[in-house]
Amino acid sequence: MNKIELTLIFLFSMVISACAQNDSIQTIDADEFERAIQSDSVQVVDVRTAEEYVAGHIPNAINIDVLQDHFMEKAKAALIKGKTIAVYCRSGKRSMKAANLLAQEGKKVINLRGGWIEWTEKKRPISTSHTH
């Protein structure tokens, strides 16, 4: 095989693995997210900053800031093995980053498409307690 063929095979295998990884991430709207997090098999994670979390968050969500160092170490310590992880941030961008990191570790992840913005616009329940 020449270098071009090897490069094409490498790129194709990368695309295949990326597609397989995305199968473990489901991005849904606030209505579906609210139904999904009612299950005992789902753990909710707010991946925004601590300041954003304290200002208001989804009830029972734990806060693990995806932009902080050691996000995955903190997530591994806090997440309950075998549970689906429901992630959200302000608009959906940071939570997709977190979803990809968690999916790489073999987690099944639900991502709130519109984030906290959509959640509050649709008048879903919020909490302002300071517990993580």
C-alpha positions in Angstrom: 0.0 0.0 0.0 1.2 3.5 -0.7 1.0 6.4 1.7 -2.3 7.8 0.2 -4.0 4.5 0.7 -2.8 4.2 4.3 -3.9 7.7 5.0 -7.3 7.1 3.6 -7.7 3.9 5.6 -6.6 5.8 8.8 -9.1 8.6 8.1 -11.9 6.1 7.4 -11.3 4.3 10.6 -11.3 7.6 12.5 -14.7 8.5 11.0 -16.1 5.0 11.9 -14.9 5.3 15.5 -16.3 8.8 15.9 -19.7 7.7 14.6 -19.7 4.8 17.0 -18.8 7.1 19.9 -21.7 9.4 19.0 -24.2 6.5 19.4 -23.7 6.9 23.2 -24.8 10.5 23.2 -28.4 11.6 22.8 -29.2 15.3 22.4 -32.8 16.1 23.4 -35.0 19.2 24.1 -36.1 20.3 27.6 -39.4 18.4 27.5 -37.6 15.1 26.8 -34.8 15.9 29.2 -37.3 16.6 32.0 -38.9 13.2 31.4 -35.5 11.4 31.2 -34.2 12.7 34.5 -37.2 11.4 36.4 -35.6 7.9 36.1 -33.6 6.6 38.9 -31.1 5.3 36.3 -30.1 8.8 35.3 -27.7 11.2 37.1 -27.9 14.9 36.3 -24.7 16.9 35.9 -24.5 20.7 35.6 -21.2 21.3 33.7 -21.3 25.1 34.2 -19.2 27.2 36.6 -19.8 27.0 40.4 -21.1 30.6 40.2 -23.7 29.7 37.5 -24.7 26.6 39.4 -25.3 28.6 42.6 -27.4 31.2 40.7 -29.8 28.4 39.7 -29.7 24.8 38.5 -31.9 21.8 37.8 -33.0 20.1 41.0 -30.7 17.2 42.2 -28.0 18.1 39.7 -24.4 17.9 40.8 -21.9 20.5 39.6 -18.7 19.5 37.8 -17.3 22.4 35.7 -16.2 21.0 32.3 -13.8 23.8 31.8 -11.8 23.1 35.0 -8.7 21.0 35.1 -9.3 17.4 36.1 -13.0 17.4 34.9 -12.8 13.6 34.1 -11.2 12.8 37.4 -13.9 14.7 39.3 -16.6 13.1 37.1 -15.3 9.5 37.7 -15.3 10.2 41.5 -18.8 11.7 41.6 -20.7 9.7 39.0 -22.6 6.5 39.9 -21.4 3.5 37.9 -24.0 2.2 35.5 -26.2 5.3 35.4 -26.9 7.3 32.3 -25.4 10.8 32.7 -27.7 13.8 31.8 -25.5 16.9 31.2 -26.4 20.5 30.6 -24.7 23.9 30.5 -26.0 27.4 29.6 -26.7 26.9 25.9 -25.6 23.3 25.1 -22.0 23.9 23.9 -20.0 23.0 27.0 -22.4 20.1 27.8 -21.6 18.6 24.3 -17.9 18.9 25.2 -18.6 17.1 28.5 -20.8 14.5 26.7 -18.0 13.7 24.3 -15.5 13.3 27.1 -17.9 11.0 29.1 -18.8 9.0 26.0 -15.1 8.3 25.4 -15.1 6.7 28.8 -18.0 4.4 27.9 -20.8 6.4 29.5 -24.2 6.7 28.0 -25.0 10.4 27.9 -28.1 12.6 27.5 -27.3 16.2 26.5 -29.8 19.1 27.0 -29.8 20.7 23.5 -30.8 24.2 24.6 -29.2 24.1 28.0 -30.2 26.2 31.0 -31.6 28.9 28.6 -34.2 26.5 27.1 -34.9 24.9 30.5 -35.8 28.3 32.1 -37.6 29.6 29.0 -39.9 26.5 29.2 -40.4 27.2 32.9 -39.0 23.9 34.1 -38.3 23.4 37.8 -35.2 25.1 39.2 -33.3 25.0 42.5 -31.1 27.6 44.1 -29.8 25.4 46.9 -26.1 25.5 47.4 -25.5 21.8 47.7 -23.5 20.0 45.1 
